[in-house]
Amino acid sequence: MRSLYACLVGLVAWGAVSLAYAAEPGQPRAAISNEANDAIQRMGKTLAQENITFKAITMRVYQDDDGDYLHIVHHMNIAARRPDRMAVTATGDDGTTKLVYDGKQVSALHADDNKYAQVAMTGDLQHMLDEISERVGIEFPLADLMNSDPAQSFLTGVISGKEVDTDKVDGTPCRHLFFTQSGAIELELWVENNNRAVPRRLVITYRALPGTPNFIAEFSDWDFQNRPSDADFTFQPPAGATKVDVAAH
């Protein structure tokens, strides 16, 4: 049971950052340049579409039992159909995890242990992501991308921002953006230099933590045209899989 939850809870990413370091009440948001704000608003409009699939490779830092800071990599395939369908498959150094939401329940499988958990759930993606974080302790990877308002979610806690330059990510022209967030966090984001402005790379650096660890994500294969089928959001436990009682965890 421990390995199932260790794998699920270990998938902490973008969304957890903005929630954990939201601006304090009354704290003013310092200048965000028009160029940087424009890029984020374009990105948010694109990501808020009904149908969305993409791939991501993430690298994050974790602390082992000896107190050393190590890196772990995940290859993710994400599909969603708003308002209330989502499926994620993440394969990494700690095995393969699947997370499926069908509008009625959330199912999470740790394939290597052949154990799964299910939680009754209704509501849109933002509500579901908030609920599984609070009730189960699972932080959905890259949650801000699936928020109802991705631009607003990304800017939560941000106190300054600017456009650095234009670069290329895997040969694609991108706008290189830099933001500072409350809690001594720095965010670098590369979005495509076009009207879609989809993210191609994200680097989050935690200046206040020992060793200044960071989180890195590379994005690809964005698709907003093809509608994922119901089968994509149907969870079928593998043969011999053991169901874990969430309440008993």
N, C-alpha and C positions, 0 to 999 in steps of 0.2 A: 504494500500500500504506500509506503514511504516514497518509493521510486516514481510511482504515478504522480503524486503531488509534487515531488521535487522537480519533475520534468515540466509539469504544467505551470507551476508558480515561477519556474525559471525563465519562462518566456516573457520577461519584462522588457518593454521597449518604449517607443516614442510616447505613446499615450500616458504611461505612468509618470513620465517626466513632468509634463505640463500640469498634471493634477497634483503632484506632490509639491510642486514649487509655485503654486498659484500666487499672484500678487496679493499682498496683504490689503485689507480694506483701507481705502483712502490713499493707497500708494499710487502716485501718478505714473502714467506710462510715458517714459521719455520719448524723444523724437524717434520715430520710425520714418525713414525717408520715403518719399512718394514712390520711388522706383521699387524699393523692397516691398512696400505695401501693395503696389500694383501686381507684383509677381505672386504674392501670397493670395490675393483675391482671385486672380486668374486660376491658380492652382485649386483653390477651394471650390470654385464654380465647376471645374472639370470633375473633381473627385466626388461631388455631390450628386452625380448622375445616378440613375436607377440601377444600371447594370455595370459591374466592374470586376475585372479579373487582372491580376498582375503577379509577378514573381519578385522575391526579395532574397538577398543574402545578407544576413546580419552577423555582426561580431560584437559580443559584449564581454565585459569583465565581470568575474565573480571571485569571491574570496573562499579559498579552500579551508579545510580544518586546521591547517598550520598557519593560517593568516596570510598566505601568499595570494596575490592577485593574478589570476589566470584568465585566459581568453577562451570563449566557446563560440562556435559558428553554427548557424542554422540556415538551411535552404528552405524557403517557404513558397508555397503556392496558395494564393488567396483568391476566393471568388465570393461575390456578394450580389444579392438582388434586393434592393430596397423595396419595402421598408423593413422586412424582418426575415431575411435569409442570409446565411453566411457559412462558409466552409474554409477551413485552414488545414493544410498539411505541412508540418515542419519536421524536417529531417536534419539531425545534427550530431554532434559528438556524443550527446546523451541519448541518442535513439530517435525514434519517430513518434510524433504526437499528432493526433487529429482532433480538431474542434469543429463541431457541426451544430448550427442553429437552424431549426426548421419552422420557427414561429410559435412552437408549442413547448419545446424543451431544448436544452443545451446538452450535447453529448461530447464527452472528452475521452479519448482513447490513448493510452501509452502502449503502442504496438509491441514493443520489445518484451514487455511483461504480460501482454495480452490481458490488460485490466482496463476497465472503463468506468466512468461515472456519468450520471445523468441528473439534471436539475430541471424541474418544471419551470417554464419561463414563457412570457408573452411580451409583446411590445416591440418597438423599433430597435434598430441596432444599437443606438446610443444607450437606450434604457437597458438593454441586455448586457452590454459591456460594463456599465456601471454596477449592475446587480451582481454579476459573477465576480467582479472585483471585490465588492463589499461582503457578499455572502459566502463565497468559496475561496477567495484569495487568489483567483486566477486573473492575471493581467494580460489581456489580449494583446498579442504583438502588433505594433504599429496602429494602435487604436485610433489615433487622431485622424487617420486616413478614412475611417469608416464613420466618423462622427456626422451628425446631421448638418453641421456647419464646420467643415474641415479648416477653413481659414481662421475662424474665431477660436477653434480648439487649439490650433498651432500657436496662436498669439497669446494664449493664456499664460500669464506670468512674464511675458516678454516686456522688457523695459527700454530696449533700444534695438534698432535694426538698420542695415544699410546694404546696398548692392556693392560688392567688391569689384567685380570684373565680369567678363564673359570668358568661359573656358569650354573645353570639350570633355564629355564623359563618354567613353567608348565611341568616340568619333562624333557624338551628337552635341551641337552647340547648346550651351547652358548658361543661365545667369547664376553667378556665384553670390549667394546671400550670406550675411553674417548677423546674428542676433545675440543679445545678452538677455538672460532670464534671471529673475530673482533666485537667490540661493547659489550665486556664483557659478552659474551654468552658462556655457557658450554653445550656440547652435550654428553650424554651417550647413547650408542647404543649397543644392544645385538643382534648379528646375529648367526644363527645356525652354529654350529661347524662342517661343512661339505662343500662339493663343492658348494652347492646351496647358502649358506650363506644368506638366506632370513632373513630380520629383524623380530625380535619377540617383542622387546620393545625399545621405544625411550623416553628419558627424556631430555627436553631442559630447562635450567635455565638461567634467565635473571638477571645477577648480578647487572646491572646498574639501574634497575628499582626499585621503592619503594616496599618494602616488598619481594623482590627477588622472583617474581612469576615464575611458571614453566608450561610447557606443557608436558603431558604424553600420550603416545600411546602404545597400546598393539595390536599385529598383530597375525592373525591365519588363517587357512584354505586356505593356498596358493595353487593355481592350475594353472599350465602352459600348461597342456596337452589338456584340453577340450576347444574347440573353441566356444566362445559365438555366439549365432545366431543373425541374423538381428533383430529379434523380441526384443532382449534384449536392443537394441539401438533405438527402435521406441517409440516416445512419443505420447501418446494419452491423451488429457486433460480430467479430470474427468467430469462427468455430472454436468452441472451448474457452471463450473469453469469460473472465470473472468480473461481475459487477461489484463495484466498491460503494459502500454506503457513505455518502457525503457527510451525513450528520454524525457518523461515527468517527470521522477524521479529527 
